């Protein structure tokens, strides 16, 4: 009858109807008996648990029983084991069951006895399931209430204006508490700067606020900070924690994501531009569907791809079971990220069974999987701004390439082999990063890094015109290099591994594209990327068949060289003609200048072979490349008048096209972003115990049924995946969704006060915290809507409140009533997160690089092996002194300095930061190389900008936003005299006052 126990009243009504014919008494007793089993027994004895090998989920289970036989004997309660287990053997001794909770009452035992006696009636198809601890009536699932701010008795005049203060004061007076006095101005300005910008104020900025007598001085400062571009950098860090953003995949193949940074920049700009919060969420879930020509909307979907990605499990493994499990984990990550970030529910708990705490059945969880079942992660093109201009430029360049191709043929300028690799005609029509997969010989696109599944010493024919094929040489053997069986026997053994495709343009992670002062990746040049270990052979006969001018003698010209990252690495390159060496295998490294190649091609020779080997270092950074690789025919025979006229016409056309390109200007910027890649949705089934090998019922895309103010249906099975995501985005941001607005205003509150109104920002369910100020939470949620989703307006509302402006001084009497300060009788002092600590150090030392946006700085050496190796070093130059949000974040190799100060693991969602206090943190702040270097720079700044004792005053004002006391100044001068100004600066940067905000 019913497999789903979501609606309890409907379930029992259905059961009562089935039992109607047996009379009202029997009907009522059967319903009560089943309710007893469900409420007291099923938590341990259900289909998945079967404690004692016994399930009570169905009538068949009861009759089958467990290790001791049937649980009931129909018609005979005295012979039923179930009755014996729930009945005490003697007075005062508890029965064996239930193990948890109170024993059954005598009335409940009698109900079970009567039910068994009357035949243990059970509705057909009914499966009992454990009830969650909360149902759809849970507080956070109810509509947001329209609340008027209270006017409590005794409200101080300053607390009347801001509604927040009225709510807070009312709760304080309920417990006979009073708020703390307002903090002094130096404390307030430092608090505001760190909260809103994540940076300390300069002494000049502190003085300007302290000495501003205007009645609205504080409000003006707030508005100034809200308009700062540093606001986005500060608050984007909080959101990226929730999105668990990083610049690498994680797992065993922690590969780089060189284009992920665009999503990070999108978040920063969204906060700076005060993008309405509903739009912000919608773009991150379905921006590419909402506005497919808008670069920002596409970049926004990096949110769905921000988490870890099992490259081995989803791409490299040959095991179907492992691939299915990795894909299941991937979908779980997307669903969990979206629902946790936007709605604060632990929906992933329903992956293996119905949620045991919140009213989220397993079917709902997998219906959310169906929303994302067509989504994969990967690099995708970001359209250029100015789309019309971009199209005209592209079309003009295409026409120009055709003209140049014909001119090249008539004038004998030759064919570009790199362009051919990129799918071109040899005259500039190829596409950079297009190339050939050496495993299949087929054209492909993009940069992939390490290639798995290769077969060494096996010639792979190519589907690309004029390319005979490719081979990956391995251990020493006879290596075939052509489709006709031509071989090389003198090659040294290699590691049998290879990296990336054969490319038009540089391969993945190539450090340099320059040889002897020429950048072969620039306009007017071409580059054939051939990372070791690869051998590629061109079919000269195929070229001659299409281009008769090459039937005469021709020449192969190029410049060969090394583009790898590691100075200690090297590679070998060579050129062969019909298997005979023309450029013998030559060692190339970072110090090798370009090797000019000028080889005569005999008209009878058929195969031109280019070789790149690892040089015995197992591929490492062996990015061999050939610059401007061209086949050039000998001077053509005397040209006819018709040919000369055609050449003149083509040159005029080329001049016209070039003039038009100059008029159009540069191509609008375009790039790539690591984000969602849309595909065909896969079928989704509920999985028994979450196991992909045990599919149950199929599900269609749907939302959570516990939100009863909204329709749960989202899309049909035949709908494309983009439509599914868009429907979910609109459902989440629907004004009738009670969770979305509550969750974000609570997050803002948490970051400003150090604790949320709900103490668990990503769990508004039964296991989460209860709101300390429920009416205030609903008023703030409603206010977000009234202010059209403006987060800046909410920031302003919060930080201009008297609640926020309170002193953080403790009060023993208040602490005895509310030790955790949940009622906010004072401001909570808190330690800065590690990013703010690092940024503050750079600011105080005068070395902060304020460059915004773009690829992240890399404070590590990168070495590509099977799994990339990231070796961190001390950031010792200005390009590494940017704000910490611009760090290239590696998942599997954390920065030990940042980790010591509680930098979170980017592989997990982090709604709240840990704030531990350990000896290791003090040692890191005192002795880490970065801190030592910055302390020296701090000292040098003081030497430059101040003299004598003024250096002490300036140091305190920079580090603590205040001057020193007389005692502090005396001790500081003694320290400087006995040791050094450097040691004094080192102590300031290690002080509690530096890393804490009051």
Protein Blocks (a to p, Z undefined) as FASTA:
>chain_A
ZZcfkbmmlmmmmmmmmmmmnojklmmmmmmmmmmmmmmmmmmmcfklogghiafkbmkl
mmnopmnopfbdghiaklpmklmmmpcfbghiacfbdfedcdddfklmmmmmmmmmnoop
acehiacddddfbdfkbfklpccddddddddehiafklmmpmmlmmmmmmmmmnopacdd
dddfklmmmmmmmmmnopacdfklmmmmmmmmbfklmmmmmmmmmmpmklmmmmmmmmmm
mnopafbebjjblccdfklmmmmmmmmmmmmnopafklmmmmmmmmmmmmmmbmklmmmm
mmmmmpccdfklmmmpmbfklmmmmmmmmmmmmmmmmmmmmnopafklmmmbccfkbccd
fklmmmmmmmmmmpccdddddddehkllmmmmmmmmmmmmmmmmmmmmmnonopafklmm
nopaonopacehiacdfknopacedjebjaehiaehiacddfbehiabdcdddddddddf
bfnopacfkbccdehiaedjadedjdehiabfceehiafkbghiacddddddddddddfk
lmmmmmmmlmmccddddddddfbfblkbccdddddeehiafbdcddddfklccddddddd
dfkbmbdcddddehonoopaacccdehiacdddddddddfklmmmmmmmmmmmmmmmmmm
mmnopaddddddddddddddddddddehhiaklccddddddddfklmkbcfbfbdfklcf
klmmmmmmmmmmpmklmklmmmmmmmmmmmmnopafblblklcbfklccdfblmlmmmmm
mmmmmnnopaklmmmmmmmpmklmpcfbdcfklmmmmmnomnopaccdddddfklmmmmm
mmmnopacfbgghjdddfbdcdddfbdcddddddfbfklmccfklpccdfklccfklmmn
opacfkbccfbccddddfklmmmmmmgmklmmmmmmmmmmmmmmpghjllmmmmmmmmno
pacdfklmmmmmmmmmmmomklmmmmmmmgmklmpcZZ
